[in-house]
Amino acid sequence: MDIPTTPNNQDLSLSTAIFTSLLCMVFGANAVAIKISLSGLGQFTTAGLRFSMAIVIISLWAKITKRSFDLKKGQIHQLLIISAFFALQMALLYFGLSKTHASRGTLLVNLQPFFVLFLAHFFIPGDRITKRKTLGLFMGFAGMALVFFGKKGVTTDVQTGDFMILIAAFLWACNTVYTKRIIHNFDPFQTVLYSMIFSAPLFFVAGLIWDNEMIAHVNAEVLISLFYQGVLTASFGFVAWNNMLQKYGAVSLHSFIFLMPIAGVLLGGMVLGEPITLEILLALLLIVSGILIVNLKTGKYAPLFPPRGI
């Protein structure tokens, strides 16, 4: 099947723009929810529970809306590749967030579009790095440098967590570029659902082996944060974003993704009491500015950016 190089780009209505903004803030706050759940659950156990919930919800939704679960010849090995990337990136994200701050993790994971931009130049036809995009890349990675070079309250564990999340962001970008090349062969929910079905058992096995305690304690905060991850982001959010991608195209949706790091950093400080240092604020400014510069609406094709790695 030929892969289109230009997605459908309908104009967003005001209500759709508001919904997209809220959805981006929901994804941006997910790192905070993960940190809260990790106070009572092991990191891999949390991931396993999150995606098990999502499997049930997405499967029920697909059944009710009469979507096909059937796969065609050649699709299984493509899904296995997507699933392997997904499992590894999420394992690194959860393990990394168990060591670093949600605000720092949010900034680093939102370097994903910059990695996508670089990889798309080589692997997606018609998507070239321009002077404007080069400036955006420079600003994004300058923000990353500020996160890594900040010293206040940064322990060896925090630095290790930062590095894991940075690798997760790169793997997420690889997965995004690969997904873009094959997404037109699938109903969007299939790539979400089957990658979770593949990954969830692996997370529970990893929890048995590497979590200090799979379940230390459970309270209302832990349950609410787990519900947030499993229902709002891992199921509703993923499906809503991918369906909007098909209707409006990545160019339109990219205009809103700068809200993700803003929400994550601010809520990390407000909800978790994390230190919002001058370096973090400058990094936020650089990364958000870089995202805006890279994704200025030009009417041209932009790489796929489903928020699957958050």
VOGU-3710 file (C-alpha; in Angstrom, 3 decimals, decimal comma):
1> mdipttpnnq> 0,000/0,000/0,000  1,284/3,467/-0,848  1,793/5,688/2,178  0,411/9,204/1,814  2,866/11,946/2,652  0,144/14,478/3,438  -2,522/13,865/6,093  -6,011/15,283/6,123  -5,790/18,821/7,544  -9,237/20,180/8,385
11> dlslstaift> -9,482/23,437/10,319  -10,193/23,048/14,025  -13,375/24,582/15,420  -13,220/26,539/18,695  -14,688/23,630/20,652  -12,182/21,216/19,101  -9,319/23,594/19,893  -10,438/23,792/23,527  -10,768/20,010/23,710  -7,292/19,569/22,190
21> sllcmvfgan> -5,826/22,025/24,712  -7,407/20,151/27,616  -6,243/16,823/26,213  -2,668/18,100/25,971  -2,792/19,286/29,583  -4,159/15,892/30,635  -1,163/14,204/29,002  1,215/16,756/30,477  -0,041/16,031/34,004  0,402/12,281/33,630
31> avaikislsg> 3,955/12,300/35,030  2,551/13,794/38,239  -0,059/11,018/38,431  2,670/8,411/37,911  4,747/9,871/40,745  1,765/9,731/43,103  0,991/6,111/42,220  4,644/5,151/42,753  4,286/6,148/46,405  2,301/2,961/46,970
41> lgqfttaglr> 3,031/0,695/44,002  6,124/-0,634/42,275  7,045/1,090/39,045  6,528/-1,912/36,773  3,420/-2,999/38,687  1,965/0,480/38,129  2,599/0,236/34,398  1,058/-3,240/34,264  -2,081/-2,145/36,128  -2,405/1,019/34,034
51> fsmaiviisl> -2,316/-0,766/30,720  -4,455/-3,682/31,929  -7,188/-1,164/32,730  -6,735/0,422/29,329  -6,941/-2,940/27,545  -10,348/-3,619/29,075  -11,702/-0,120/28,378  -10,439/0,119/24,800  -11,644/-3,404/24,005  -15,142/-2,601/25,299
61> wakitkrsfd> -15,211/0,664/23,349  -14,087/-1,085/20,168  -16,710/-3,789/20,650  -19,501/-1,274/21,250  -18,493/0,802/18,220  -18,225/-2,390/16,112  -14,584/-1,955/15,182  -12,656/-4,852/13,765  -10,021/-6,614/15,838  -8,902/-8,656/12,841
71> lkkgqihqll> -5,399/-8,286/11,497  -4,305/-8,762/7,915  -1,346/-10,728/6,672  1,869/-8,895/7,416  0,420/-6,732/10,186  1,417/-8,957/13,094  5,155/-8,448/12,691  4,568/-4,677/12,364  2,622/-4,686/15,622  5,353/-6,690/17,322
81> iisaffalqm> 7,885/-4,016/16,385  5,606/-1,244/17,694  4,919/-3,247/20,856  8,590/-3,911/21,575  9,390/-0,199/21,281  6,368/0,646/23,440  7,247/-1,837/26,206  10,838/-0,653/26,431  10,037/3,059/26,320  7,358/2,747/29,008
91> allyfglskt> 9,597/0,599/31,224  12,310/3,263/31,032  9,788/6,054/31,632  8,325/4,477/34,771  11,686/3,417/36,152  13,090/6,846/35,378  10,198/8,650/37,087  10,733/6,509/40,178  14,116/8,239/40,515  13,666/11,782/39,181
101> hasrgtllvn> 11,123/14,586/39,557  7,911/14,715/37,515  8,782/18,239/36,327  12,187/17,152/35,035  10,744/13,995/33,511  8,024/15,977/31,738  10,578/18,303/30,168  12,802/15,454/29,004  10,046/13,276/27,589  8,795/16,289/25,630
111> lqpffvlfla> 12,047/16,296/23,692  10,361/13,527/21,694  9,128/15,838/18,902  12,669/17,104/18,389  13,940/13,548/18,015  11,018/12,876/15,645  11,984/15,909/13,593  15,552/14,676/13,239  14,579/11,070/12,418  11,792/12,090/10,024
121> hffipgdrit> 14,348/13,973/7,925  15,926/10,617/7,069  13,023/8,180/7,199  9,809/9,993/6,164  9,585/11,164/2,536  9,078/14,895/2,109  9,823/15,840/5,723  13,043/17,844/5,623  14,816/19,852/8,300  14,576/23,545/7,421
131> krktlglfmg> 16,386/26,552/8,922  13,344/27,259/11,088  13,239/23,682/12,337  16,991/23,778/12,998  16,435/26,768/15,286  13,673/24,846/17,078  15,967/21,842/17,487  18,709/24,016/18,933  16,331/25,550/21,471  14,910/22,168/22,471
141> fagmalvffg> 18,281/20,592/23,090  19,546/23,736/24,837  16,624/23,224/27,225  17,701/19,606/27,708  21,224/20,760/28,575  19,840/23,107/31,234  17,897/20,229/32,819  20,998/18,041/32,963  23,372/20,758/34,156  21,129/22,026/36,929
151> kkgvttdvqt> 22,638/21,040/40,282  20,155/22,155/42,944  18,606/19,069/44,558  20,007/16,820/41,823  21,342/13,526/43,185  22,937/10,644/41,334  19,568/8,868/41,378  17,880/11,896/39,804  20,524/12,038/37,073  20,050/8,311/36,397
161> gdfmiliaaf> 16,288/8,809/36,135  16,796/11,767/33,788  18,994/9,695/31,496  16,471/6,831/31,401  13,666/9,210/30,441  15,822/10,776/27,736  16,393/7,322/26,220  12,633/6,659/26,533  11,940/9,884/24,598  14,290/8,778/21,821
171> lwacntvytk> 12,697/5,314/21,624  9,274/6,960/21,562  10,438/9,043/18,593  11,673/5,921/16,781  8,307/4,286/17,431  6,462/7,391/16,205  8,355/7,517/12,918  7,843/3,802/12,326  4,151/4,075/13,247  3,699/6,924/10,784
181> riihnfdpfq> 4,953/4,697/7,976  2,421/1,962/8,700  -0,510/3,706/10,453  -2,608/3,820/7,282  -2,778/0,020/7,324  -4,528/-0,005/10,712  -7,491/1,298/12,598  -5,720/3,628/15,107  -7,082/1,764/18,126  -5,352/-1,430/16,986
191> tvlysmifsa> -1,843/-0,036/17,343  -2,748/1,198/20,831  -4,560/-1,928/22,011  -2,213/-4,611/20,717  0,918/-2,854/21,975  -0,669/-2,788/25,446  -1,734/-6,453/25,230  1,853/-7,355/24,385  3,372/-5,146/27,089  1,130/-5,556/30,158
201> plffvagliw> 2,189/-9,148/31,015  5,844/-8,153/30,614  5,384/-5,341/33,134  3,924/-7,714/35,718  6,810/-10,151/35,219  9,262/-7,254/35,563  7,408/-6,191/38,718  7,844/-9,635/40,255  11,567/-9,525/39,525  12,599/-5,890/40,024
211> dnemiahvna> 9,969/-4,007/42,069  11,029/-3,724/45,696  7,345/-4,186/46,573  4,682/-4,692/43,936  2,048/-3,272/46,296  3,343/-1,399/49,350  0,106/0,363/50,279  -3,047/1,568/48,550  -4,973/4,712/49,444  -7,361/7,068/47,684
221> evlislfyqg> -4,544/9,119/46,129  -2,865/6,043/44,662  -6,156/4,712/43,266  -7,138/8,071/41,752  -3,717/8,495/40,150  -3,912/4,976/38,736  -7,404/5,673/37,377  -6,082/8,878/35,803  -3,316/6,990/34,002  -5,421/4,021/32,963
231> vltasfgfva> -8,642/5,748/31,917  -7,862/9,352/30,976  -4,486/8,939/29,266  -3,898/5,297/28,364  -7,349/4,653/26,923  -9,535/7,702/26,263  -6,593/9,998/25,543  -4,774/7,670/23,175  -7,873/6,830/21,155  -9,098/10,444/21,050
241> wnnmlqkyga> -5,721/11,762/19,877  -5,266/9,153/17,164  -8,787/9,704/15,841  -8,219/13,452/15,780  -4,985/12,876/13,897  -6,940/11,129/11,171  -9,534/13,911/10,976  -7,394/17,041/11,404  -3,824/15,934/10,697  -0,665/16,336/12,742
251> vslhsfiflm> -0,063/19,909/11,562  -3,145/21,248/13,374  -2,660/19,202/16,545  1,014/20,116/16,819  -0,022/23,681/17,553  -1,109/22,590/21,034  1,590/20,214/22,265  3,553/23,027/23,932  0,922/22,790/26,698  2,197/19,361/27,771
261> piagvllggm> 5,511/20,427/29,358  3,901/23,554/30,844  1,226/21,478/32,603  3,732/18,890/33,822  6,216/21,380/35,258  3,635/23,611/36,951  1,698/20,704/38,462  4,923/19,044/39,603  5,605/22,138/41,678  2,035/22,754/42,826
271> vlgepitlei> 0,920/19,188/43,588  4,181/17,438/44,509  6,097/20,407/45,886  9,014/19,785/43,541  11,661/22,521/43,256  11,014/24,729/40,228  14,482/26,211/39,839  15,631/28,940/37,484  17,244/26,249/35,316  13,938/24,370/35,075
281> llalllivsg> 12,034/27,541/34,136  14,616/28,464/31,487  14,557/24,902/30,162  10,754/25,060/30,002  10,921/28,348/28,096  13,442/26,965/25,600  11,637/23,659/25,036  8,199/25,270/24,682  9,619/27,926/22,333  11,370/25,231/20,310
291> ilivnlktgk> 8,140/23,229/20,005  6,263/26,324/18,843  8,944/27,232/16,291  9,128/23,688/14,901  5,363/23,396/14,656  4,398/26,806/13,323  1,438/26,104/11,082  2,720/26,138/7,523  0,137/23,900/5,862  2,852/21,350/5,143
301> yaplfpprgi> 3,110/17,828/6,421  4,372/17,386/9,965  5,463/14,080/11,519  2,985/12,006/13,477  2,965/12,832/17,175  0,621/10,539/19,047  1,163/10,951/22,793  1,713/7,229/23,250  4,848/7,452/25,378  3,550/9,552/28,214
//
